[in-house]
Amino acid sequence: MKRFLPIFVVLLCFAGCVSQPAQQGSVPSGNKYATGFQITPTDTGMVVEVFQPYRRVCVKEPMKRLGTMSTVQVGFLYALDAMDCLVAVCNPELIYTPVKGDEIDLGDSMKPSAERVLQSGLDALLAVNYGQYDNLEAARLEKLGVLTIYINEWQEGSPLARAEWIRVFGALTGRLRQADSIFNEVEQKYISLSENGVNGLSAKRSVSEAVCQPEGRSIMSGNNFRGTWYVPSGKNYLAYLFKDAGAEYPFYDNERATSIPLSVEEVLHYFHDAEVWVGAGGNSLAELAEIDEKHTWFDAYKNGRVYNWRRQLKPGGANNFWERGVVHPEEMLEDVIHILNNDSDSTLHFALRLK
């Protein structure tokens, strides 16, 4: 019975907390970049509020038993040295981060096993709000008495805003001071790299909100999927990386919330002579050509400057780009800068040059 006590404590506080959520889209007090959560200290602990959908959790003592539905969440816990709190996971075969190995397998993240979730005796299940289907699954588990907390770092635009979600994990596990220290170091390194990438942009303002379009090497991204090529909009974290690295990219001003669908003809118009191609879907130049011959029409392909994000990829598909990369965007930014400078492949963290 003891392992279920933390759930009761958290739920009791959940019902009694009183706080006003920050206005949607604004940066809540205490955050530097992230808009999707707010942390408020109280006399007895702290209130953690997560938006879209809204959750308010009063944490009186660190949570000891957490379940994750996303590999990104495992990366945050690992960065905080909080893996002892991880007792249940979805899709263990897709986790790159070293784990204890005795975690309960909750099944597929799109539909975790309710029976296994209940058997895990979780303080909270860290859920994902990718769509209506996920909301229904979380609602079903909540009816069974499982506290679900949505981790929506993926809805943030800039890399630093995504990385700042480590503060939520710090608050839940009693490591908020450590989380702030890690994030502050990440931020400082990111800004320092960006200053070099965009010719001395002041560190006093948000590098991801610079109004000037940097001058630098041209870059393209995306792939042709069934006749449609999806490229990052100006609000996408990849576009922020490109800008902060000093790359030329034609869609910085596009504020579309989702990726931009283009025809192959449009992509050729915008990117035919782009010097580098980042985020390609193949594992080799030959495979990319086999997927679609049109891939070979771009200068980046002809010059052999094509990269995917699979340098740290395990045979089963686990990719550290989605775990450490989200927590450490300064390493992702460093990759883009090295790619633009055509530096040695040995300098890259997550990107892999196609041969």
N, C-alpha and C positions, 0 to 999 in steps of 0.2 A: 504493500500500500504506500510506502514512503516515496516511491518513485513517481507517484501521481500527485503528491502534495504540491510541487511547484506549479502545476497547472491550475490548481484551485486558487493559490495565492495570486497568480497573475490575472486570472479571470475575475477575481473579486475586485482587484484594483482596476481592471479594465472597465468594470461597471461604475466605479466611483470617481474616476478621474474627471476633472473639469478643466477644459482648456479650449482656446479658440484656434482653429487651424489657420495657417497662413493663407493669404489669397493665392489661388491657383495661378501659377506662372511666375510668381514673385520669388525672390530668394529669402527664405525665412531667417529670422534672427539666429545667429550662431553659425550659419552656413556661409561659405564664400561663393559657391557656384551652384550647388544642387538646389533644385526647386521642389523635389518630390517628397521631402520629409522634414520634420522639425523635432528637435530634442530640447526639452525644457526641464531643468533641475527642479526638484521639489524637496521638502523637508525630509521625506522618507525614501527618496530615490530619484527617479526621473520619469518623465512622460515621453514616450516615443510615439510620434504621430506620422503615419504614412498616408499619402494621398493617392487617389485614383486606383482602386476604391479606398475610401477613408478607413483607417484603423487607428485607434488610440489605445496604447498599452502602457500601463503604469508598472514600471519595473522596480520592485522593492529590494530584490536581491538578484545576483547574476543567474541567468538561466544556465542550467547544467546539461539539458538534453534537447538538442535541436535536430530537426530533420530538414534536409534541403531538397528542392526540386530542380535546381539549376547548378551546373558545374561552376558558374561564376561565384556563387555563394560559397562554395568550398574554397575558392581562391582567397576570398576575404577572410575566412576563418583561419586559413593557413598563415596569412600575413600577420595575424594577431596572435599567433601561437595558441590558438584556441581550438585545436583539433580534438582535444579531449571532450569538447561539448558536442561534437558531431557523432550522433548515434544511429542515424538513418539517412539514406540517400536514394535518389532516383537515378536510374541509368548508370550504375557504378562503372560499367565498361567505358564510359565517356569521360571519366574523371582522370585528369593528368596528374594532379597534385598527389603526393604520397599520402595515403590514408592508413589507418590502423589495420584495416582488413576485416574487422569484426562488425562493421556497420550493417544494419538491417537493410536489405534491398527492398525498397518500396515499389519497385517496378518502373514502368514508363512514366516520365514526367507529365505526359499529357493526361494520364489517368492512373495516379498512384493507387495502390491497393489500400482500401480503407481498413481492412482487417490488420494489415501489417503496420499501418500508421497507429492504430489503436494499441497494438501489441508493443509498440516502441515506447509508450509512456512519455511522450514528448512534452516539454514545456511549451514548445511552439513549432509549427511547421512553417518554414520559410517558403512561401508560395511565389508563383509567377503569374502576372496578369497580362498574358499575351493576347487574350481574347475572351469572348463570351463562354467558350467551352471551359477554359480554365476557371473562370468565375463560378461556373456551375459546380465544378469539382470541389473547389474550395468551400462553397456554400454547403455542399453535401457533407464534407468533413466537419464543418463547424456545427452542423446539426447533431453530430455524433460527439460533440464536446471537445473538439480539437481546436485550439487557438491557431489561426493562420495569420501570418504577417506577410504582406506583399512586399517583395523587394523589386522595385521598379527602376533600378539603375539604368536599364536599357532605354528608358524613355527620356533620359537626359540627353541633351545635344552634345555638349562639349566633353572631351575626355576627362578634364579635371572634375567636372560635375559628376560624372559616372564614378570616378575614383573616390569622391568624397563620401559615397555611401558606406565606406568603411566605418564611418562614425556610428551608423545604425548598428552594425555588428559589435562595435565597441560598447555601445550603450546596453545592448542585450546581454553581453557576456561579462560586464563589469570591467571593461578595458577601454573606456572612452578616452582617458588620458593617453594611453598608448596609441589608440587610433588617430587622435589628433596629431601626435608626434610623427607618426608614419606619413599621414597625409601632408603635413607641413613640409616634410622633407621631399616628398614627391613633387609638390607644387613648386618648391624652390628650384629643383633640378629641371622641371619642365620649363619654367619661365626663363632660366638661364640658357637652355638650349634654344628656346624660341627667340631670344634676343639675338643670337647669332644667325638664326634662320631667316629672320625678317629684318636684318640690318639694323639691330639696335632698338627694337621696340621697347618702350619703357616698361620696366618690371612693375611700376606702380599701377598700371591699369591691366585689366583682364586681357591676356594675350588672345583669348578666344573670341573677343568682341572688338577686335581692331577693325576700324572702318576702312583703312587703306588696303588696297589689293597689292600684295607683295609682288615684286618683280623677281623672277627666278626661273628655274627650269620647268618646262611644261610636264604635266602628269595626267594620266588617265586611269580609270578604274572600272571594274565591272566586267560583265560577260554577256554574250549573246545567248539568250534563253528562249528558244522557240520563236525566233524572229523579233524579240524585244530585248533591248539592252538596258539594264537598270544601272544608273549611276547615282552616286551620293548627291543629295541636295546640299545647299549651304548650311542647313541645320543638322546635318549628319556628322557624327564624330570623326569620320574619315576626312570630311572636308575641313573640319577644324584642324586636324593633323596636317593636312596639306598646306593650309594657310600658315599655320604656325611654323612650318618647316621652310616657308618661303617659296612654295611652288606656284606656278601659274595654273589656274584651273578656272574654267569658264562659268561655273555655276555657284560661285560664292554668294551671289546676291539672291539666289533662288531660295525662298523660305518655305518651300513645300515640306510638310511634316514627314513624308515618306520618300523613298527613292524615286528618281525621275525616270520614267519609261521613255526610251528613245528607239527610233528605228535604226537599223544598221546604217542607212544613208545619213541620218543625222549624226550618228557617232563618228562616221568617217569625216563629216564636215568639221566637227569640233576637235577630233583627236587624231586625225590621220598622221600628223607630224609630231605628235606628243613624244617626248624623249624617253619617258619611262612609263611602264604599265604596272600598277600595283594592285594586288588582290585578284589576280587571274585565277580561273577555276581549275586549270590543269596542273599536272605534276611534271610535265616536260613540254618543251616546244612542240615536239612531234605529237603529243597527245592533244595539245591545244589546237593544232592544225587538223587533227582527225575529228575533233569535236565540231569544228566549223572552219572551212577553208578561209572564210572572211577574216578570221583572226590573223592570218598571215599578211593582210593588206596594210597593217599599221607599221609605221617606222620603228616603234618600240620593239615589235616582234622581229623585224628585219635586222635590227641592231643587237638583238639578244639581251635587251634590258627589260625583261618581264619577270615579275615576282608574284608569288603567292604568300599566304601567311601560315605556312605549314612547316617551318623549320623545327619546331618542337611538337611533332606529331607522333603519336603512338600508333602501332599497327591497327588497333581496334577503332581508331578515329578520335581518341582523346587529344585535344589540342590546347596547349598551354596559352595560346593567344587569347582564349576566352576566359582564362583564369588569372594568371599572373599579369597578362596584358591589360586587363581592365583595372587592376589594382595599381599597376605601374605604367601609366600612359607615357611617362617620360622615356621609357625604353621603346615604346612604339614610335614616339616622335623621333628618337635618335635613329631608329631604323629608316624612317622616311628621309631624314637629312643625309644619312650615309648613302641611300639609294640615289638621291638627287646628285650627290657628289661623285657617284660611280666608285665608291670606296670598295675595299675588299669585302668579299662575302663573310669573312671571319668576324667582321665588326657587327654583324646583324644578330638581333635577339630572336625575332619571330619570323621575319621575312626570309624567303628562300628563293634564290635566283633559278629560274628554269633553264635547264640545259638541253 
